[in-house]
Amino acid sequence: MAAEPSAKEKAWVLFDRIVADAAPDGEHTNPWVKDANGQLRYSPDYDTLVKLLGVPLHLDADTRTGVPALALDVWISYELRRAGFDSDATWPRATHPRILPASVANLLKTLPVKERSGLEARLTKTGAVPGVTSASANILGKNYLKQVDVIMTDWHTGPELLISTKRMDSSYGKNAANRVEESYGDAKNLRLRHPLAALGFVFGLRSDILHKEPDTAEWLVDLLGKLGREDDAYHATCLVMIDYDDAVAVTTDSGEDPEDRLVAAGLESEQEVAEPLAVSEPDLERTLAQLPAVRIRVGAMPAHLKPERFLAVMTERVLDATPVNLHREARRRRASAPVDDPS
């Protein structure tokens, strides 16, 4: 008897469809816009974000499954593709395998159709090819390997962007301090080995903390801001304030971190990734139509922690640290930003 698919396996089917619908035929909207005064700003696709955030609620997937934080990873990687970065270079990719070296992706593009089809079938039908594909990326920091949630890297550039994500929907007082301390240590470890990489941290937080534990919320927001001002830590930090009704909340959630420390530090191998699940089109459409409603409390997020600032800083740091002949599409999109029409 086949094993019951994991929450992540179920989630990826929905995540992939949501992202595909947001970029028909792989064509992404330009996130850059200018106001009437010519001031450039980044406009995040919050509509896609709330759909992704509805997936773990629909699956009743608690924090320990990793699915709630994965929704943030998928969205950030999608936003990097909107910014114009190569679709194979932003991990997790929009298709299985989630981690695929650029050299392998480039090889596939040059092969004759028959050979390419065979190799693609092997890469996509196999859970993971050791040393080639993976479900997550481990990067060596100053002193230890660290699993990074969203990444852009290649052998000829080294890591260009490293973003860690955390998610907390409950047990705020119990877990808040641990999340911040871990993130601070991870930033030091990565920044000291990769000083030119754009280094960021995204924290997803359920908005009920504002009335359940206002003191903890104030403390967390303050520390998040300070994490983005350290000279040798993150270049920018981000708060995503997530709002949804108690009726759709995950039934049991300890708020505990799902990350396996030994796997994250490269001391143990991650579990093999299963092939993507096959789901019928009617079932997929029905599920997507029934996703719980999620809202982003934009007004509750300080300006220096909003996703629009964070994504702009991350994109600009990558472009500023590379010559003009790299990331041409990302540069073109920023330079050709349309004027925002508030009507």
C-alpha positions as CSV (number, residue, x, y, z in Angstrom):
1,M,0.0,0.0,0.0
2,A,1.4,3.4,-1.0
3,A,2.2,5.7,1.9
4,E,-0.1,8.7,2.5
5,P,1.4,11.8,0.9
6,S,3.0,14.2,3.3
7,A,1.6,17.7,3.9
8,K,4.5,19.2,1.9
9,E,3.7,16.9,-1.1
10,K,0.1,18.0,-1.0
11,A,1.0,21.6,-0.6
12,W,3.4,21.7,-3.6
13,V,0.6,20.7,-6.0
14,L,-1.4,23.7,-4.9
15,F,1.6,26.1,-4.6
16,D,2.7,25.3,-8.2
17,R,-0.8,25.9,-9.6
18,I,-1.2,29.2,-7.8
19,V,2.2,30.4,-9.0
20,A,1.5,29.2,-12.6
21,D,-1.8,31.0,-12.7
22,A,-0.1,34.2,-11.5
23,A,2.4,34.0,-14.4
24,P,0.6,32.5,-17.4
25,D,3.0,30.8,-19.8
26,G,5.8,31.9,-17.5
27,E,5.2,35.6,-18.2
28,H,5.5,37.6,-14.9
29,T,4.2,41.1,-14.3
30,N,6.7,43.8,-13.6
31,P,6.8,44.6,-9.9
32,W,8.5,48.0,-10.4
33,V,6.3,51.1,-10.7
34,K,6.9,54.9,-10.6
35,D,4.7,57.4,-9.0
36,A,3.7,60.7,-10.6
37,N,7.0,62.2,-9.4
38,G,9.0,59.5,-11.0
39,Q,9.8,57.9,-7.6
40,L,10.6,54.1,-8.1
41,R,9.0,51.6,-5.8
42,Y,8.4,47.8,-5.6
43,S,4.8,46.6,-5.7
44,P,4.4,43.1,-4.3
45,D,1.8,40.7,-5.5
46,Y,-0.2,40.3,-2.3
47,D,-3.1,38.6,-4.2
48,T,-0.8,35.6,-4.9
49,L,0.6,35.7,-1.4
50,V,-2.8,35.3,0.3
51,K,-3.6,32.4,-1.9
52,L,-0.4,30.6,-1.0
53,L,-1.0,31.4,2.7
54,G,-4.4,29.7,2.4
55,V,-2.8,26.4,1.5
56,P,-1.5,25.3,4.9
57,L,-4.8,26.4,6.5
58,H,-6.7,24.2,4.0
59,L,-4.4,21.3,4.7
60,D,-4.5,21.9,8.5
61,A,-0.7,21.8,8.3
62,D,0.9,23.0,11.5
63,T,4.2,24.8,11.8
64,R,6.2,21.6,12.4
65,T,5.3,20.3,8.9
66,G,7.2,23.3,7.4
67,V,4.3,24.1,5.1
68,P,3.3,27.5,6.6
69,A,6.9,28.8,6.2
70,L,7.2,27.1,2.8
71,A,4.3,29.3,1.6
72,L,6.5,32.3,2.2
73,D,9.5,30.7,0.5
74,V,7.4,30.1,-2.6
75,W,6.1,33.6,-2.7
76,I,9.5,35.3,-2.3
77,S,11.0,33.1,-5.0
78,Y,8.1,34.0,-7.2
79,E,8.7,37.7,-6.5
80,L,12.3,37.4,-7.5
81,R,11.2,36.0,-10.9
82,R,8.8,38.9,-11.2
83,A,11.8,41.2,-10.6
84,G,13.4,39.6,-13.6
85,F,15.9,37.1,-12.2
86,D,16.3,33.8,-14.1
87,S,13.6,31.3,-13.3
88,D,16.1,28.5,-12.9
89,A,18.3,30.6,-10.7
90,T,15.8,31.4,-8.0
91,W,15.3,28.5,-5.6
92,P,12.9,27.0,-4.8
93,R,12.0,26.8,-8.5
94,A,8.4,26.9,-9.7
95,T,8.7,23.2,-10.7
96,H,10.2,20.0,-9.5
97,P,13.1,19.7,-8.8
98,R,13.2,22.7,-6.5
99,I,17.0,23.0,-6.5
100,L,18.7,22.6,-9.9
101,P,22.1,24.0,-10.6
102,A,22.3,26.6,-13.4
103,S,24.9,24.6,-15.2
104,V,22.4,21.6,-15.4
105,A,19.6,23.9,-16.5
106,N,21.8,25.4,-19.2
107,L,22.8,21.9,-20.4
108,L,19.2,20.9,-20.8
109,K,18.5,23.9,-23.0
110,T,21.3,23.0,-25.4
111,L,20.5,19.3,-25.8
112,P,18.5,17.9,-28.8
113,V,14.9,17.3,-28.0
114,K,15.1,13.6,-27.6
115,E,18.1,13.7,-25.3
116,R,16.6,16.6,-23.3
117,S,13.4,14.8,-22.8
118,G,15.2,11.7,-21.4
119,L,17.3,13.7,-19.0
120,E,14.4,15.9,-17.9
121,A,12.3,12.8,-17.2
122,R,15.1,11.4,-15.1
123,L,15.5,14.6,-13.1
124,T,11.8,15.1,-12.6
125,K,10.8,11.5,-11.9
126,T,13.5,10.8,-9.4
127,G,13.0,12.2,-5.9
128,A,16.5,13.6,-5.8
129,V,19.8,13.1,-7.7
130,P,22.6,13.3,-5.1
131,G,24.8,16.2,-5.8
132,V,22.6,17.5,-8.6
133,T,19.0,18.1,-7.4
134,S,17.5,18.6,-4.0
135,A,14.5,19.9,-2.1
136,S,16.5,22.5,-0.1
137,A,19.9,24.2,-0.3
138,N,22.7,24.1,2.3
139,I,25.3,26.8,2.1
140,L,28.6,26.8,4.0
141,G,28.9,29.8,6.3
142,K,31.9,30.9,8.3
143,N,31.8,28.0,10.6
144,Y,29.0,25.6,9.6
145,L,26.6,24.6,6.8
146,K,23.2,26.4,6.9
147,Q,20.0,25.4,5.2
148,V,18.8,28.5,3.4
149,D,15.1,28.9,2.4
150,V,15.4,31.1,-0.7
151,I,18.6,31.4,-2.6
152,M,20.3,32.5,-5.8
153,T,23.7,31.1,-6.5
154,D,25.9,29.7,-9.3
155,W,29.4,28.3,-9.4
156,H,30.8,31.3,-11.3
157,T,29.3,33.9,-9.0
158,G,28.9,32.2,-5.7
159,P,25.8,33.0,-3.6
160,E,24.2,36.2,-4.7
161,L,21.1,36.2,-2.5
162,L,20.4,34.3,0.7
163,I,17.0,34.7,2.5
164,S,15.9,32.9,5.6
165,T,12.2,32.6,6.6
166,K,10.4,31.9,9.9
167,R,6.7,31.6,10.6
168,M,4.9,31.9,13.9
169,D,1.1,31.6,14.3
170,S,0.9,30.7,18.0
171,S,2.8,30.2,21.2
172,Y,4.4,33.6,20.8
173,G,5.9,34.1,24.2
174,K,7.2,30.5,24.2
175,N,9.0,30.6,20.9
176,A,9.7,34.3,20.0
177,A,13.1,34.6,21.7
178,N,14.4,31.4,20.1
179,R,13.5,32.5,16.6
180,V,15.3,35.8,16.9
181,E,18.4,34.3,18.6
182,E,18.7,31.6,15.9
183,S,18.2,34.1,13.1
184,Y,20.9,36.4,14.5
185,G,23.4,33.6,14.7
186,D,22.6,32.4,11.2
187,A,23.1,35.9,9.8
188,K,26.6,36.2,11.3
189,N,27.6,32.7,10.1
190,L,26.5,33.5,6.5
191,R,27.5,37.1,6.2
192,L,31.1,36.5,7.3
193,R,31.7,34.0,4.5
194,H,29.6,35.7,1.9
195,P,29.9,39.5,2.5
196,L,28.7,40.4,-1.0
197,A,25.6,38.3,-1.0
198,A,22.3,40.0,-0.4
199,L,21.3,38.6,3.0
200,G,17.7,38.9,4.2
201,F,15.3,37.6,6.8
202,V,11.5,37.3,6.5
203,F,9.2,36.7,9.5
204,G,5.6,35.6,9.0
205,L,3.5,36.4,12.1
206,R,-0.2,35.9,12.7
207,S,-1.9,39.2,13.5
208,D,-3.7,38.0,16.6
209,I,-0.5,38.5,18.5
210,L,-1.3,42.2,18.5
211,H,-4.2,41.7,21.0
212,K,-3.2,38.4,22.6
213,E,0.4,39.4,23.4
214,P,1.0,43.1,22.5
215,D,4.2,43.3,24.5
216,T,5.7,40.3,22.7
217,A,4.6,41.8,19.4
218,E,6.3,45.2,20.2
219,W,9.5,43.4,21.3
220,L,9.5,41.2,18.1
221,V,9.0,44.2,15.8
222,D,11.7,46.2,17.5
223,L,14.2,43.3,17.3
224,L,13.4,42.6,13.6
225,G,14.2,46.2,12.8
226,K,17.5,46.0,14.6
227,L,18.4,42.8,12.9
228,G,18.3,44.7,9.6
229,R,20.6,47.5,10.8
230,E,23.6,45.5,11.9
231,D,26.7,46.1,9.8
232,D,27.6,42.4,9.8
233,A,24.1,40.8,9.8
234,Y,21.1,41.2,7.5
235,H,20.9,43.8,4.8
236,A,17.1,43.9,5.3
237,T,14.5,42.2,7.4
238,C,10.8,41.8,6.7
239,L,7.6,41.3,8.7
240,V,4.5,39.7,7.0
241,M,1.5,40.3,9.3
242,I,-1.0,37.5,8.4
243,D,-4.6,37.7,9.4
244,Y,-7.2,34.9,9.2
245,D,-10.3,33.8,11.2
246,D,-10.0,31.4,14.1
247,A,-12.5,29.1,12.4
248,V,-9.9,28.2,9.7
249,A,-6.9,28.1,12.1
250,V,-4.8,24.9,12.3
251,T,-6.4,22.7,15.0
252,T,-3.2,21.9,16.9
253,D,-0.1,23.9,16.5
254,S,2.7,24.1,19.0
255,G,4.4,26.9,17.0
256,E,7.7,24.8,17.3
257,D,10.3,25.2,14.6
258,P,10.2,22.3,12.1
259,E,13.8,22.6,11.1
260,D,15.9,19.5,11.7
261,R,19.1,21.0,13.1
262,L,21.3,18.1,12.0
263,V,20.0,18.3,8.5
264,A,20.2,22.1,8.4
265,A,23.8,21.9,9.5
266,G,24.7,19.3,6.9
267,L,25.3,16.5,9.5
268,E,22.5,14.3,8.2
269,S,21.0,13.8,4.8
270,E,17.5,15.1,4.1
271,Q,14.7,12.7,3.3
272,E,14.4,11.8,-0.3
273,V,11.8,14.0,-2.1
274,A,8.9,12.2,-3.6
275,E,7.7,12.8,-7.2
276,P,5.1,15.5,-7.6
277,L,1.6,14.2,-6.9
278,A,-0.8,13.7,-9.7
279,V,-4.1,15.5,-9.1
280,S,-7.0,15.8,-11.5
281,E,-7.8,19.2,-12.9
282,P,-11.4,19.2,-11.5
283,D,-10.1,18.3,-8.0
284,L,-7.4,21.0,-8.2
285,E,-9.8,23.7,-9.3
286,R,-12.3,22.7,-6.6
287,T,-9.6,22.8,-3.9
288,L,-8.2,26.2,-5.0
289,A,-11.8,27.6,-5.0
290,Q,-12.2,26.5,-1.4
291,L,-9.0,27.9,0.1
292,P,-9.6,29.8,3.4
293,A,-9.5,33.5,3.2
294,V,-6.3,35.2,4.3
295,R,-5.5,38.9,4.6
296,I,-2.3,40.8,4.9
297,R,-2.4,43.5,7.5
298,V,-0.3,46.0,5.6
299,G,-1.1,48.8,8.0
300,A,0.2,46.9,10.9
301,M,3.7,46.4,9.3
302,P,6.2,49.2,9.9
303,A,7.5,50.9,6.7
304,H,11.0,49.7,7.3
305,L,9.8,46.0,7.6
306,K,7.2,45.9,4.7
307,P,7.7,43.4,1.9
308,E,7.9,46.2,-0.7
309,R,11.0,47.7,0.9
310,F,12.5,44.3,1.6
311,L,12.2,43.1,-1.9
312,A,13.5,46.3,-3.4
313,V,16.5,46.2,-1.1
314,M,17.3,42.6,-1.9
315,T,16.9,43.1,-5.7
316,E,19.0,46.3,-5.7
317,R,21.8,44.8,-3.6
318,V,22.1,41.9,-6.1
319,L,22.2,44.3,-9.1
320,D,24.6,46.7,-7.4
321,A,27.1,43.9,-6.6
322,T,27.2,42.5,-10.1
323,P,28.4,44.0,-13.5
324,V,25.8,45.3,-15.9
325,N,26.1,42.3,-18.2
326,L,24.6,40.1,-15.6
327,H,20.9,40.0,-14.7
328,R,20.0,42.0,-17.8
329,E,16.2,41.3,-17.5
330,A,16.1,42.4,-13.9
331,R,17.9,45.7,-14.8
332,R,15.5,46.2,-17.8
333,R,12.4,45.7,-15.7
334,R,13.6,48.2,-13.1
335,A,14.6,50.7,-15.7
336,S,11.3,50.4,-17.7
337,A,8.9,50.6,-14.7
338,P,5.6,52.1,-15.8
339,V,4.0,55.0,-14.0
340,D,1.5,53.9,-11.4
341,D,-2.1,54.8,-12.2
342,P,-3.9,55.1,-8.8
343,S,-7.3,55.1,-10.6
